Amino acid sequence: MAQQDDIQIYWKRRVLYSVLGLMFLLFFGRLYQLQLIYSEEYGRKSEENSIRIIPREPVRGYVYDRNHVLVVDNQPAFTTTIMPFEFDKRNIPYLSSLLTLDPQFIRDRLKKGEEYSRFAPVKIKRDISFRELSALEENREHLMGVDYQVESKRWYGAGGRAAHILGYTKEISEAQIRTLGGEYRQGDVVGSAGLEGEYETALRGQKGAEFSTVNVRGQVVGSFDSGKLDVGAIDGKDLILTLDIGLQAFAESLMTDRRGAVVAIDPADGGILAMVSAPDYDLAFFSGVTPPLVWRSLNGDAARPLFNRATLTRYPPGSTFKMVLAAAALETGTVSPSWRITCGGSFRLGNKVFKDLHVHGSVDMTTAIQVSCNVYFYQLMLKTGLDNWSHYGREFGFGMLTGMDIAEENPGLLPTTAYMNRRYGPSGWTRGYLPSLGIGQGELGVTPLQMACYAMVLANSGEYHQPHAVRALLTKEAHTPDTLAFQSRRLSFAPQTWDIIREGMRRAVQLPGGTGGLARVKGIEVAGKTGTAQNPHGLDHAWFVGFAPYDHPRIAIAILIENAGFGGSYAAPIAGLCIERYLNGRLTRYDNTHRQPVITARDTPAPATVAGR
């Protein structure tokens, strides 16, 4: 009996030791797993529970004009944030009442933020008012995890709006986060149009981070490791523009209650001096939070203020395009500079009559440009041909993007034989289509920006510079800006070609009988060309292209006024005023009350039979 009891005790001990051994192995295996296999992962999670990473936003770069006038500044703004792991979601209704937000909006924001990290603050509402900020401070004890960050918003106080060239910033969308990636997170601000969008990387800078130690309740108790791991934010670079904000503001005032565009360029380097698209909008609407009502109003406005008429329109240029045909005819040897025709006020081709506004009599090329003789260019187009005309049109940059640094352009349309065959069929069009193209009508379509570049080439006798609005980038630490490089090229035409065309443009403004007399400026020799583009949907569009001073050009300009009428009557005066304002720095013939050109004796055009185009 005693032996049987000993056997039972032996086996009980064996079972006990086996169980204890197995438990020891299990605990040892788990310890090995935690300490060696998953040590990095669990260590990181432990640190997340004891360290809070607070992002520090960089200051977005400032924007200055060519004279170092501050155009775009930053102002402080407060943004409400929520730390997901600290926040009690039962407080969402109360928080929504303090911030006048939809509770579901806060839930959606938190959900998206938690998908990224429970330990990173989620931006709920930016640009909060002082009343909302005070309410958050008063209820801080009841709203654990709710805080605010000091950010910045854009401020515009230089006078000129320049909305379509500067662009605006807005909160990043989900699509943009997927596209841009990198450091962008929900709630970040990103440049979304104009220069703000094109130079986003330079303007934005780099985020910093501040590491703080928190207790088990999530309260910050101090800086982690004495701040040795903190990363300072790197502020964005400043933009130094080619823009003259004074000229920009003045040109905008001239386009009040009009639809159209003004583009002025520095012929020396292609820098944009002014770019106006009218009507425009106030960029302050997009600084901070844009109210939905304002956004819907801008999008629903029949005048389309958000549409950039300076770079996206595609209107026929009318008679301003005649210099392209003149250059093509001279460069191909189609006619000599002395070739003349007799203008009787119309031209017959087959059974169709192409009209002119006036009877000009015997004219050569220079005179034809001066008085804008349609009959001369009808016949010249037939002699030159479509392919030669379109080839030299492309030399001037038509039918393609200019490459301006706002990434918002229309290449326009420059018809070729291939295009006409595609549209009408090889037998669907005849020589009868050519005369209209010769005077800048028909299928031809251009933008005011292209026309300003065209004026620049004429001013420079063939030198083309890529148009651009930013001259240089400047970091906060640098003493000298980093000047940007842009492309240039030369149109290798014969000097005589440029002399004949430029002289015709000079006469068009400076001499009696010229169609651009209202662009004349006392003491400055201006060269230009007017255009009146037919519009099947209403009144004609008024055009003017020109440059000044004639011998040493400092400004090239293009004006488009929609549905205004004759270019010589409506576009030319605006060009003259802009030229005078830029070159002289003051005006002698501007009525500030009515914002209209004041026609004086020296502006009186030739008889109406000549000056109306």
Secondary structure as UniProt FT lines:
FT   HELIX           2..32
FT   HELIX           33..37
FT   HELIX           39..50
FT   STRAND          51..56
FT   STRAND          63..64
FT   TURN            66..67
FT   STRAND          70..82
FT   TURN            84..86
FT   HELIX           89..91
FT   HELIX           92..99
FT   HELIX           103..116
FT   TURN            118..119
FT   STRAND          122..125
FT   HELIX           130..138
FT   HELIX           140..142
FT   TURN            144..145
FT   STRAND          146..156
FT   HELIX           163..166
FT   STRAND          169..171
FT   HELIX           174..180
FT   TURN            182..183
FT   TURN            186..187
FT   STRAND          189..191
FT   HELIX           194..198
FT   HELIX           200..204
FT   STRAND          208..214
FT   TURN            216..217
FT   STRAND          220..223
FT   HELIX           224..227
FT   TURN            228..229
FT   STRAND          238..241
FT   HELIX           245..254
FT   TURN            255..257
FT   STRAND          260..265
FT   TURN            267..269
FT   STRAND          271..278
FT   HELIX           283..286
FT   HELIX           292..300
FT   TURN            302..303
FT   TURN            305..306
FT   TURN            309..311
FT   HELIX           318..321
FT   HELIX           322..331
FT   TURN            332..333
FT   TURN            337..338
FT   STRAND          341..343
FT   STRAND          346..349
FT   TURN            350..351
FT   STRAND          352..355
FT   STRAND          361..363
FT   HELIX           365..371
FT   HELIX           374..384
FT   HELIX           386..395
FT   TURN            396..399
FT   TURN            405..406
FT   HELIX           417..424
FT   TURN            426..427
FT   HELIX           431..433
FT   HELIX           434..438
FT   TURN            439..440
FT   TURN            442..443
FT   STRAND          445..446
FT   HELIX           448..459
FT   TURN            460..461
FT   STRAND          463..465
FT   STRAND          470..474
FT   STRAND          482..483
FT   STRAND          488..490
FT   HELIX           495..510
FT   TURN            512..513
FT   TURN            515..516
FT   HELIX           517..519
FT   TURN            522..523
FT   STRAND          527..533
FT   TURN            536..537
FT   STRAND          541..548
FT   STRAND          555..561
FT   TURN            562..563
FT   HELIX           567..584
FT   STRAND          590..591
FT   TURN            592..595
FT   STRAND          596..597
FT   HELIX           601..603
FT   HELIX           608..611
//
